[in-house]
Amino acid sequence: MDIAFLFPFILLIGVMFLMTRSAKNRQRQAMEMRNSMEPGTGVRTIGGLYAEVKEVREDSVLLEIAPGVHTLFAKNAIGAVLDAEEYERIISGDDSYPDDDDTVVPDDASALTEGEGDRVELDKTDAEDRDRAESRDDRDDDGENGSARS
């Protein structure tokens, strides 16, 4: 047998081994994260629900989603175990981050062009041409609909 014939198979087996290994590593990390839960810990479910752990059972977790409101979730439904500071910031609705460097993200594109001298203004003739074209389109629409003018 020629080694060139075996090379693609060896390569395929190696890639499959690496993929399996990384998947097992992610599963192990997720299991360790879920096992680190204890009563009082803040968590986020895979559905995006933030809650506090009240009781950890074998395969499930009792979560308090609002004061006095408890619900039972499977451990596999826990997407992240949050540290106390992050959980409190999210629950209190505080949008400031401790490492915030006063970066402002504009809500729309107009804020990006404010104060720049490169603005293009329509002069009077451009506006008149636009108005004439719009009125011409309106007349064409009336003619197409078969309406008669008197």
C-alpha positions in Angstrom: 0.0 0.0 0.0 1.0 3.5 -0.7 1.3 5.9 2.2 -0.2 8.7 0.1 -3.4 6.6 0.1 -3.5 6.4 3.9 -2.7 10.1 4.5 -6.3 11.4 4.1 -7.7 8.8 6.5 -5.0 9.5 9.1 -5.8 13.2 8.7 -9.5 12.7 9.1 -9.0 10.5 12.2 -6.8 13.2 13.7 -9.3 16.0 13.1 -12.1 13.9 14.6 -10.0 13.2 17.7 -9.3 17.0 18.2 -13.0 17.9 17.7 -14.1 15.2 20.2 -11.5 16.3 22.7 -12.6 20.0 22.5 -16.3 19.0 22.9 -15.5 16.9 26.0 -13.5 19.8 27.4 -16.5 22.2 27.0 -18.8 19.6 28.6 -16.4 19.2 31.5 -16.2 23.0 32.0 -20.1 23.3 31.9 -20.4 20.6 34.5 -17.9 22.2 36.7 -19.7 25.5 36.4 -23.0 23.9 37.3 -21.5 22.1 40.2 -20.2 25.4 41.6 -23.7 26.6 42.2 -24.7 27.0 45.8 -27.6 28.7 47.6 -27.3 32.5 47.2 -25.5 32.3 43.8 -26.9 34.3 40.9 -27.4 32.4 37.6 -28.6 33.0 34.1 -30.6 30.2 32.4 -30.1 29.2 28.8 -33.4 31.1 28.1 -32.0 34.3 29.5 -33.8 34.3 32.9 -31.8 35.8 35.8 -32.4 34.2 39.2 -30.9 33.4 42.6 -30.2 29.8 43.6 -32.2 28.7 46.6 -31.6 25.0 46.7 -29.3 22.7 44.7 -30.6 19.1 44.2 -29.1 16.1 42.4 -30.4 17.0 38.8 -32.3 20.2 39.4 -32.1 23.6 41.0 -34.7 25.6 42.8 -34.5 29.2 41.7 -36.0 32.4 43.1 -37.0 34.5 40.0 -38.8 37.2 42.1 -39.1 37.8 45.8 -41.2 34.8 47.1 -41.5 33.2 43.6 -39.7 29.9 43.2 -39.3 27.6 40.2 -37.6 24.4 39.6 -35.1 24.1 36.7 -33.0 21.2 35.4 -29.3 21.8 36.1 -28.6 21.6 32.3 -30.8 24.7 31.9 -28.3 26.9 33.7 -26.3 28.8 31.1 -24.0 30.7 33.4 -23.1 31.1 37.1 -22.6 34.8 37.8 -20.4 36.4 40.4 -22.1 38.4 43.1 -21.2 41.8 41.7 -22.3 41.1 38.1 -25.6 39.5 39.3 -26.4 42.5 41.5 -25.6 45.0 38.7 -27.9 43.1 36.3 -30.7 42.8 38.8 -30.5 46.4 39.9 -30.6 47.6 36.3 -27.3 49.4 36.6 -26.0 49.8 33.0 -22.6 51.2 34.1 -19.7 48.9 33.9 -16.7 49.2 36.3 -14.3 49.3 33.4 -16.4 51.9 31.5 -14.0 54.2 29.7 -16.7 56.8 28.9 -17.1 55.5 25.3 -20.3 56.8 23.8 -22.0 54.8 21.2 -24.5 56.9 19.1 -28.1 55.8 18.7 -28.2 56.7 15.1 -25.9 57.7 12.2 -26.7 61.4 12.4 -24.6 61.7 15.6 -21.6 60.5 13.6 -21.7 63.5 11.2 -22.5 66.3 13.7 -20.0 69.1 13.6 -18.4 68.1 10.3 -18.1 70.5 7.5 -18.6 67.9 4.8 -22.4 68.1 4.8 -24.2 68.3 1.5 -27.1 70.7 1.5 -29.7 70.8 -1.2 -29.9 74.1 -2.8 -33.2 75.7 -4.0 -33.0 74.3 -7.5 -32.5 70.7 -6.3 -35.5 71.0 -4.0 -37.6 72.4 -6.9 -36.6 69.6 -9.2 -37.5 67.1 -6.6 -40.9 68.7 -6.1 -41.6 68.7 -9.9 -40.6 65.0 -10.2 -43.0 64.1 -7.3 -45.9 66.0 -8.8 -45.2 64.4 -12.2 -45.3 61.0 -10.5 -48.6 61.8 -9.0 -50.1 62.8 -12.4 -48.8 59.6 -13.9 -50.5 57.6 -11.1 -53.8 59.3 -11.8 -53.5 58.6 -15.6 -52.7 54.9 -15.0 -55.8 54.4 -12.8 -58.0 55.7 -15.5 -59.4 58.6 -13.6 -60.6 61.5 -15.7 -59.8 65.1 -15.0 -62.4 67.7 -15.4 
